Amino acid sequence: MQTSQTAATSSANLLDAASDETPTMSVVLPTLNEETGVAACLDAIIDAIDEIGCTAEIIVSDSSTDRTPEIAREYGAIVVSPDRRGYGYAYRYAFERARGEYIVMGDADTTYDFGELPKLFGAIRETEADLVLGSRFAGEIRDGAMPWLHKHVGNPALTAFLNRFYDADISDAHTGFRVLRREALDALTLRTDGMEFASEMIMEASARGLHIEEVPITYHPREGDATLDTWHDGWKHLRFMLLNAPGYLFTIPGAVSLVAGAVLMLLAFFDVTVNLNGMGPIWFGIRTMVAGSLLTIVGFQIASLGVFATIASEPIRRPTDRVTTWLVEHLRLETGIAVGGLMMAVGGSFAASIVLAWLRDGYASLPPMTRDILAFTCIVLGIQTVFAAFFVTAVRRNRR
């Protein structure tokens, strides 16, 4: 500890809070009872700063009840105390106080080797990257550093979801070792307080067209107790991704259900029969019509939720399909009432024609049930359209 203390105080590159000089780099560490590992991390950070040869500050955003803040101050770090708990909030609190042109993020539990910081810092200075990630999966994960479930299921699955929903094209969405430019940080709208903050930053960066690069790193076993809750934090990440991508959560499933239902209804309505070799004829009757009607109504409702969510929540990844985009931008109460009213009128007229045909035939035989289902499906969709238009108008009014 004495050797490290001497090295820290003798480093001309490390600035304290009283310095008027703007540091090139701000290294931010969120800490929660990290006294067993924080000294080793600070040693490595100071060595890396001297190797890079730039001025820097170290900000420890601390919520500990052990000696972590005292150790950090002994090393010349600036210790700040967030007024509420949370991994994401600790970072956001420190970012507001960071002065550097570049922001370095990392954990203080020895899982990340800050001796590799020059690689990440070199990558962001020598390329057009706005954000550089230290990729554990492109590098090496030491034995015991990551639970099997995290390594082979959780992280790969969540990274795949993030890449699919947000076009990030990265190998490690949840690495905690990152370097980003100050102007890139200022361009991001970061709001989350928990572990999903790691996902939010990449989702925001990708959605805003920022340039993301990856550098392979080595991931080590941690010092101290783990603070990550596998199932709880994994679900929070996935939930956050889905809620901020209503096109994938609502629009696509709704459109698939609606189209499938419409096709089934048409097959049943026109009494289509398909002859398959060796299987005999297959026809689509009343049960197909019922299934198609339900799928159509459910699909319409789910797709409508995509429009509602886009207008109400300002998601990170807005739907890009033409229908949803047009509805979000142009749907008005009067338009919705007119379209819904027309659908109800068409369905009502069809239902009335069925009743009139039954009366004309002297209450004899009823027309095929498929016609009734089609008529009332159209009426239900019309009613949903009218009330959806009212809902959209109310949401828009409340957001002004």
C-alpha positions as CSV (number, residue, x, y, z in Angstrom):
1,M,0.0,0.0,0.0
2,Q,2.9,2.4,0.8
3,T,4.6,1.7,-2.5
4,S,1.4,2.4,-4.4
5,Q,0.7,5.5,-2.4
6,T,4.1,6.9,-3.2
7,A,3.7,6.1,-6.9
8,A,0.3,7.8,-7.0
9,T,1.3,11.0,-5.3
10,S,4.5,11.3,-7.4
11,S,2.6,11.0,-10.7
12,A,2.5,14.4,-12.4
13,N,-0.2,13.2,-14.7
14,L,-2.8,12.7,-12.0
15,L,-4.9,15.8,-11.3
16,D,-7.0,16.4,-8.2
17,A,-10.4,18.2,-7.8
18,A,-8.7,21.5,-7.0
19,S,-6.7,21.5,-10.3
20,D,-7.7,24.2,-12.8
21,E,-6.2,22.1,-15.7
22,T,-8.7,20.2,-17.9
23,P,-7.6,16.5,-17.9
24,T,-7.4,14.6,-21.1
25,M,-8.9,11.6,-19.4
26,S,-11.5,11.0,-16.7
27,V,-11.4,7.4,-15.3
28,V,-14.7,6.6,-13.6
29,L,-15.1,3.7,-11.2
30,P,-18.5,2.9,-9.5
31,T,-17.7,1.2,-6.2
32,L,-19.8,-0.7,-3.6
33,N,-17.6,-2.3,-0.9
34,E,-14.6,-2.9,-3.1
35,E,-11.8,-2.6,-0.5
36,T,-10.3,-5.9,-1.5
37,G,-9.7,-4.9,-5.1
38,V,-9.8,-1.2,-5.4
39,A,-6.1,-0.7,-4.6
40,A,-4.9,-3.0,-7.3
41,C,-7.2,-1.4,-9.8
42,L,-5.9,2.1,-8.9
43,D,-2.3,0.9,-9.1
44,A,-2.9,-0.3,-12.6
45,I,-4.8,2.8,-13.6
46,I,-2.0,5.1,-12.5
47,D,0.6,3.0,-14.3
48,A,-1.6,3.1,-17.5
49,I,-2.0,6.9,-17.2
50,D,1.8,7.3,-17.0
51,E,2.3,4.9,-19.9
52,I,-0.1,6.9,-22.0
53,G,1.5,10.2,-20.9
54,C,-1.7,12.3,-20.6
55,T,-3.2,14.2,-17.7
56,A,-6.1,12.4,-16.0
57,E,-8.4,12.4,-13.0
58,I,-9.8,9.3,-11.3
59,I,-13.4,9.6,-10.0
60,V,-14.6,7.0,-7.6
61,S,-18.4,7.1,-7.4
62,D,-18.8,5.4,-4.1
63,S,-21.7,3.9,-2.1
64,S,-19.6,1.7,0.2
65,T,-19.8,1.0,3.9
66,D,-16.2,-0.3,4.1
67,R,-12.8,1.4,3.6
68,T,-13.1,1.7,-0.2
69,P,-13.4,5.6,-0.2
70,E,-10.5,6.0,2.2
71,I,-8.3,3.8,0.0
72,A,-9.3,5.7,-3.1
73,R,-8.5,9.1,-1.5
74,E,-5.1,7.8,-0.4
75,Y,-4.4,7.1,-4.1
76,G,-5.3,10.6,-5.1
77,A,-8.7,9.7,-6.5
78,I,-11.7,12.1,-6.4
79,V,-14.4,10.4,-4.3
80,V,-18.0,11.4,-4.9
81,S,-21.0,10.0,-3.1
82,P,-24.2,9.5,-5.2
83,D,-27.4,10.4,-3.3
84,R,-29.1,7.2,-4.3
85,R,-28.0,3.6,-5.1
86,G,-27.6,2.0,-8.5
87,Y,-24.9,1.0,-10.9
88,G,-26.2,3.3,-13.7
89,Y,-26.9,6.2,-11.3
90,A,-23.4,6.0,-9.9
91,Y,-22.0,6.5,-13.4
92,R,-24.4,9.3,-14.3
93,Y,-23.6,11.1,-11.1
94,A,-19.9,10.9,-11.8
95,F,-20.3,11.8,-15.4
96,E,-21.8,15.2,-14.4
97,R,-18.6,15.9,-12.5
98,A,-16.0,14.5,-14.9
99,R,-13.9,17.1,-16.8
100,G,-12.0,14.9,-19.2
101,E,-12.0,14.9,-23.0
102,Y,-12.3,11.2,-22.8
103,I,-14.2,9.1,-20.3
104,V,-13.0,5.7,-19.2
105,M,-15.4,3.3,-17.5
106,G,-14.3,0.3,-15.5
107,D,-15.1,-1.8,-12.4
108,A,-13.0,-1.8,-9.2
109,D,-13.2,-5.5,-8.5
110,T,-10.0,-6.6,-10.5
111,T,-12.1,-8.3,-13.3
112,Y,-10.7,-5.8,-15.8
113,D,-7.0,-5.3,-16.3
114,F,-6.4,-1.6,-16.5
115,G,-3.0,-2.4,-17.8
116,E,-4.9,-2.8,-21.1
117,L,-6.2,0.7,-20.9
118,P,-3.6,2.0,-23.4
119,K,-5.0,-0.3,-26.0
120,L,-8.5,1.1,-25.7
121,F,-7.3,4.6,-25.4
122,G,-5.1,4.2,-28.4
123,A,-8.0,2.8,-30.4
124,I,-10.3,5.7,-29.7
125,R,-7.6,8.3,-30.5
126,E,-6.3,6.7,-33.6
127,T,-9.7,5.9,-35.2
128,E,-13.0,7.7,-35.8
129,A,-14.6,5.7,-33.0
130,D,-16.9,7.5,-30.6
131,L,-17.0,4.5,-28.2
132,V,-14.5,1.7,-27.7
133,L,-15.5,-1.4,-25.9
134,G,-13.2,-3.9,-24.3
135,S,-14.6,-7.2,-25.5
136,R,-14.2,-10.2,-23.2
137,F,-15.6,-12.6,-25.8
138,A,-13.2,-11.4,-28.5
139,G,-10.4,-11.8,-26.0
140,E,-9.9,-14.2,-23.1
141,I,-12.1,-15.1,-20.2
142,R,-10.0,-16.6,-17.4
143,D,-11.1,-19.7,-15.6
144,G,-13.5,-18.8,-12.8
145,A,-14.0,-15.2,-14.0
146,M,-17.5,-15.7,-15.4
147,P,-20.2,-18.2,-14.4
148,W,-21.0,-20.8,-17.1
149,L,-24.5,-19.5,-17.4
150,H,-23.4,-16.0,-18.0
151,K,-20.6,-17.0,-20.4
152,H,-22.6,-19.5,-22.6
153,V,-26.2,-18.3,-22.3
154,G,-26.9,-14.9,-20.7
155,N,-24.3,-12.6,-22.3
156,P,-24.4,-14.2,-25.8
157,A,-28.2,-14.1,-25.8
158,L,-28.5,-10.6,-24.6
159,T,-25.8,-9.4,-27.0
160,A,-27.7,-11.2,-29.9
161,F,-30.9,-9.4,-28.9
162,L,-29.2,-6.1,-28.8
163,N,-27.5,-6.6,-32.1
164,R,-30.8,-7.7,-33.7
165,F,-32.9,-4.9,-32.2
166,Y,-30.4,-2.1,-32.4
167,D,-27.9,-3.0,-35.2
168,A,-25.0,-2.7,-32.9
169,D,-22.8,-5.5,-34.5
170,I,-20.7,-6.1,-31.4
171,S,-19.5,-9.2,-29.5
172,D,-19.9,-8.1,-25.9
173,A,-22.8,-5.8,-25.1
174,H,-22.2,-5.9,-21.3
175,T,-18.5,-5.3,-20.9
176,G,-17.8,-2.8,-18.2
177,F,-14.5,-1.6,-19.7
178,R,-15.2,1.3,-22.1
179,V,-13.7,4.5,-23.4
180,L,-15.8,7.2,-25.0
181,R,-15.4,10.7,-26.2
182,R,-16.9,13.6,-24.2
183,E,-19.0,14.8,-27.2
184,A,-20.3,11.3,-27.6
185,L,-21.4,11.1,-24.0
186,D,-23.1,14.5,-24.3
187,A,-25.0,13.2,-27.3
188,L,-26.5,10.3,-25.4
189,T,-29.7,10.5,-23.3
190,L,-28.9,8.1,-20.4
191,R,-31.7,7.7,-17.8
192,T,-31.4,4.3,-16.2
193,D,-30.2,3.7,-12.7
194,G,-29.5,0.0,-12.6
195,M,-27.4,-2.6,-14.4
196,E,-29.3,-2.1,-17.6
197,F,-27.3,1.1,-18.0
198,A,-24.7,-0.9,-19.8
199,S,-27.2,-1.9,-22.5
200,E,-28.7,1.6,-22.6
201,M,-25.4,3.2,-23.5
202,I,-24.9,0.9,-26.5
203,M,-28.5,1.1,-27.6
204,E,-28.4,4.9,-27.5
205,A,-25.0,5.0,-29.3
206,S,-26.2,2.7,-32.1
207,A,-29.5,4.4,-32.5
208,R,-27.8,7.8,-32.9
209,G,-25.3,6.4,-35.4
210,L,-22.2,6.7,-33.3
211,H,-19.1,4.7,-34.3
212,I,-18.4,1.8,-32.0
213,E,-15.2,-0.2,-32.0
214,E,-14.1,-3.2,-30.0
215,V,-10.7,-4.2,-28.6
216,P,-10.0,-7.7,-27.2
217,I,-9.3,-7.8,-23.5
218,T,-8.7,-10.4,-20.7
219,Y,-11.3,-10.9,-18.1
220,H,-10.1,-12.0,-14.6
221,P,-11.8,-13.5,-11.5
222,R,-13.1,-10.8,-9.2
223,E,-12.1,-9.8,-5.7
224,G,-14.9,-9.5,-3.2
225,D,-18.5,-10.6,-3.4
226,A,-20.5,-10.4,-6.6
227,T,-23.3,-7.9,-6.8
228,L,-24.9,-9.1,-10.0
229,D,-28.2,-11.0,-9.7
230,T,-28.3,-13.4,-12.7
231,W,-32.0,-13.7,-13.3
232,H,-33.1,-10.3,-12.0
233,D,-30.5,-8.2,-13.8
234,G,-30.7,-10.4,-16.9
235,W,-34.5,-9.8,-17.1
236,K,-34.0,-6.1,-16.5
237,H,-31.7,-5.9,-19.5
238,L,-34.0,-7.9,-21.8
239,R,-37.1,-5.9,-20.6
240,F,-35.3,-2.6,-21.3
241,M,-34.3,-3.7,-24.8
242,L,-37.8,-4.8,-25.6
243,L,-39.6,-1.8,-24.2
244,N,-37.3,0.5,-26.3
245,A,-37.9,-1.4,-29.5
246,P,-41.7,-1.4,-30.0
247,G,-41.3,-2.4,-33.6
248,Y,-39.9,-5.8,-32.5
249,L,-42.1,-6.1,-29.4
250,F,-45.4,-5.0,-30.9
251,T,-45.4,-4.2,-34.6
252,I,-43.9,-7.3,-36.1
253,P,-45.8,-9.9,-33.9
254,G,-49.0,-7.9,-34.5
255,A,-48.5,-7.7,-38.3
256,V,-47.7,-11.5,-38.5
257,S,-50.9,-12.3,-36.5
258,L,-53.0,-9.9,-38.5
259,V,-51.9,-11.2,-41.9
260,A,-52.1,-14.9,-40.8
261,G,-55.7,-14.3,-39.5
262,A,-56.8,-12.5,-42.6
263,V,-55.5,-15.3,-44.8
264,L,-57.3,-17.9,-42.8
265,M,-60.5,-15.9,-42.9
266,L,-60.3,-15.6,-46.7
267,L,-59.6,-19.3,-47.1
268,A,-62.6,-20.2,-45.0
269,F,-64.9,-17.5,-46.5
270,F,-64.3,-18.7,-50.0
271,D,-64.5,-22.4,-48.9
272,V,-61.1,-23.2,-50.4
273,T,-60.2,-26.9,-50.6
274,V,-56.6,-28.0,-51.1
275,N,-55.8,-31.5,-52.5
276,L,-52.5,-32.9,-51.2
277,N,-51.1,-36.1,-52.7
278,G,-51.5,-39.0,-50.4
279,M,-53.4,-37.0,-47.8
280,G,-56.7,-36.3,-49.4
281,P,-58.5,-33.0,-49.6
282,I,-58.1,-30.4,-46.9
283,W,-60.8,-27.7,-46.5
284,F,-61.1,-24.6,-44.4
285,G,-64.4,-24.4,-42.5
286,I,-66.0,-22.6,-39.6
287,R,-63.2,-23.4,-37.1
288,T,-60.7,-21.9,-39.4
289,M,-62.9,-18.8,-39.7
290,V,-63.1,-18.5,-35.9
291,A,-59.3,-18.9,-35.5
292,G,-58.7,-16.4,-38.3
293,S,-61.0,-13.8,-36.8
294,L,-59.3,-14.1,-33.4
295,L,-55.9,-13.8,-34.9
296,T,-56.9,-10.8,-36.9
297,I,-58.4,-9.0,-33.9
298,V,-55.4,-9.8,-31.6
299,G,-52.9,-8.9,-34.3
300,F,-54.6,-5.5,-34.9
301,Q,-54.6,-4.8,-31.2
302,I,-50.9,-5.7,-30.7
303,A,-49.8,-3.7,-33.8
304,S,-51.8,-0.7,-32.4
305,L,-49.8,-1.0,-29.2
306,G,-46.7,-0.4,-31.3
307,V,-48.1,2.9,-32.4
308,F,-49.2,3.8,-28.8
309,A,-45.8,2.9,-27.4
310,T,-43.9,4.9,-30.0
311,I,-46.0,8.1,-29.3
312,A,-46.1,7.7,-25.5
313,S,-42.6,6.6,-24.6
314,E,-40.2,8.0,-27.2
315,P,-38.3,4.7,-27.5
316,I,-34.6,4.5,-28.4
317,R,-35.3,2.4,-31.5
318,R,-38.5,3.7,-33.2
319,P,-40.3,1.4,-35.6
320,T,-39.2,2.0,-39.2
321,D,-42.0,0.3,-41.1
322,R,-44.1,2.6,-43.3
323,V,-47.4,1.9,-41.8
324,T,-46.4,2.6,-38.2
325,T,-44.3,5.6,-39.2
326,W,-47.3,7.1,-41.1
327,L,-49.7,6.5,-38.3
328,V,-47.4,8.0,-35.7
329,E,-46.9,11.1,-37.8
330,H,-50.3,11.6,-39.4
331,L,-53.0,9.8,-37.4
332,R,-55.6,12.2,-36.2
333,L,-58.8,11.8,-34.3
334,E,-61.1,12.7,-37.2
335,T,-59.2,10.3,-39.5
336,G,-59.5,7.5,-37.1
337,I,-63.2,8.1,-36.5
338,A,-63.8,8.2,-40.3
339,V,-61.8,4.9,-41.0
340,G,-63.3,3.1,-38.0
341,G,-66.8,4.3,-38.9
342,L,-66.4,3.1,-42.4
343,M,-65.3,-0.3,-41.2
344,M,-68.2,-0.5,-38.9
345,A,-70.6,0.6,-41.7
346,V,-69.2,-2.1,-44.0
347,G,-69.5,-4.8,-41.4
348,G,-72.9,-3.6,-40.3
349,S,-74.2,-3.6,-43.9
350,F,-72.9,-7.1,-44.5
351,A,-74.5,-8.3,-41.3
352,A,-77.8,-6.5,-42.3
353,S,-77.7,-8.2,-45.7
354,I,-77.4,-11.6,-43.9
355,V,-80.5,-10.9,-41.7
356,L,-82.5,-9.6,-44.7
357,A,-81.6,-12.7,-46.7
358,W,-82.8,-14.8,-43.8
359,L,-86.1,-12.9,-43.6
360,R,-86.6,-13.0,-47.3
361,D,-86.3,-16.8,-47.3
362,G,-89.1,-17.0,-44.7
363,Y,-86.8,-17.8,-41.7
364,A,-85.8,-21.0,-43.4
365,S,-82.1,-21.8,-43.5
366,L,-79.4,-19.4,-42.1
367,P,-76.5,-18.4,-44.4
368,P,-73.1,-19.9,-43.7
369,M,-71.7,-18.8,-40.3
370,T,-68.5,-17.7,-42.0
371,R,-70.3,-14.6,-43.3
372,D,-71.5,-13.6,-39.8
373,I,-67.9,-13.9,-38.4
374,L,-66.5,-11.8,-41.2
375,A,-69.1,-9.1,-40.6
376,F,-68.7,-8.9,-36.9
377,T,-64.9,-9.0,-37.2
378,C,-65.0,-6.0,-39.4
379,I,-67.3,-4.2,-36.8
380,V,-65.0,-5.0,-33.9
381,L,-61.9,-3.7,-35.9
382,G,-63.9,-0.5,-36.6
383,I,-64.7,0.0,-32.9
384,Q,-61.0,-0.6,-32.0
385,T,-59.9,1.9,-34.6
386,V,-62.2,4.7,-33.3
387,F,-61.1,4.2,-29.7
388,A,-57.5,3.9,-30.7
389,A,-57.8,7.3,-32.4
390,F,-59.2,8.8,-29.2
391,F,-56.4,7.3,-27.2
392,V,-53.6,8.5,-29.5
393,T,-55.2,12.0,-29.4
394,A,-55.3,12.0,-25.6
395,V,-51.6,10.9,-25.3
396,R,-50.5,13.5,-27.7
397,R,-52.4,16.2,-25.8
398,N,-50.9,15.2,-22.5
399,R,-47.3,15.3,-23.9
400,R,-47.6,18.9,-25.1
